[in-house]
Amino acid sequence: MSKLGHCSRSRAAELIRAGRVTINGALRRDPETPAHIGKDRIEVDGKGLASSTKIYLILNKPRGVVTTASDEKGRETVYSYLPGNLSWLAPVGRLDKASEGLLLLTNDSEWAARVTAPETHLDKTYHVHIGAVADEALLETLQKGFTAADGDFLRVKRASLLRQGERHSWLEIVLDEGKNRHIRRMLEHENIEVLRLIRVAIGPLSLGVLPKGATRALHQEEKQALDRAMLMRNAGPVSSA
């Protein structure tokens, strides 16, 4: 159901368990029941599902907004920034509440899985404002990596200095893998405060001048460039780091 763009996997499971889904006329209550798109007839509340037109959106996520469909604490979600006439969309990966910048949303769950798969090693570029004066030792530590207290090995692919003042610095950090709060955990380990964290690119796709809180559809050339980048990364050697 999520592959057809009808709803999220979790919502599909709820509908199935509630007895609202049939496959070829037979009621199914097990979310793990297999079905073949294009061969089996899937209905929800008696209405057949058909493949939705694939939608690929880019959002400039504002700070303080959570990347979820609903929030038990009543916080604002990214869905409040989406056009209201679209079919169900899901975020491609996540940005935490305090982070901002480029977030992709789509109803193409297979494509989203490829973008976020660890083995794809698709570069994600961030601009990070820190409450410290960065030096070469910090950049080297971030690139060499270290084992965190929870056992995760954390490293960045590249780290460089963009600009700095007397007390603050802006870094450009590139990840080709992404663990939970990856950059924040590394800087916290070095006792450095993160003041802002902005994702500015995913692979060849740049956030550009899209206003904060605005969305737009990916251009065909942008989607194709992302697909080519994933193919190239999969074809090349995979880092053991």
Secondary structure by P-SEA (a helix, b strand, c coil): ccccccccaaaaaaaaaaccccccccccccccbbbbcccbbbbccccccccccbbbbbbccccccccccccccccccccccccccccbbbbccccccccccbbbbccaaaaaaaaaccccccbbbbbbbccccccaaaaaaaaacccccccccccccbbbbcccccccbbbbbbbcccccaaaaaaaaaacccccbbbbccccccccccccccccccccaaaaaaaaaaaaaaaacccccc
